[in-house]
């Protein structure tokens, strides 16, 4: 049974060794400290960058006109 405190999808990912070295060297401590946190942030950043997720604009309200 899934942990009720965790809302989301858990997956297992295999990353090529060379790719992981780049992630550890350049992104560890920048995009997170734990492996899962870093990968989650990479995925979210990619989705935002490609328009699948929209960033919330701070201080702006949507107008319903």
N, C-alpha and C positions, 0 to 999 in steps of 0.2 A: 504494500500500500504506500502510495507517495506521501511524502512529508507535507502535511497541510500548511505549514508555514511557507513552503516554497511554491510559488506560482510561476510556471514556465515549463519548458520542455528540456529534459536532460538528454544529452546525446554523448556518444563516444566518438572522438575524432582522432584520426591518425594524420600527423603532419610530417612531411619529409624532414629528415635530419637537418639538411642545409637550410630549409625554410625556418625550422625551429631555432637554429643558431642565430639567424637574422632577427627573429622576434625577441629572443632573450637578450641579444646584444643591444638592440636599438629601442625596444619598446618596454622591457621590464622596468618598472619604476616610473614609466611615463604614462602608459595606458593601464596600469594596474600592477599589483605585486604578485598576485597568484595567477597560475597558468590559465585557469578557467575565466578569471576576470579579464585577462588580456585578450583572450580569444573572443569573449562576449563583446568587448569594446571594439575590437576589429570588425566584427560582423555588423554591429550596430552602426559604426562609422561608415562602412561600405553601403549599407542600406540607406542611410541618410544622404550620402553623397550621390547615389543614383536615383534619388527621389522616391524610394519606396516608403520611407518614413519622413515626415516633415518635422523640422525643428520647431519648437515653440518659440515664438518671438516674444521676448520679455518686454512688458510694458505696452504691448499693442493688443487691442481688443478686436475681435472680428465684428464687422458691421453686417447686420442682417437686412440690408436694403436690396 
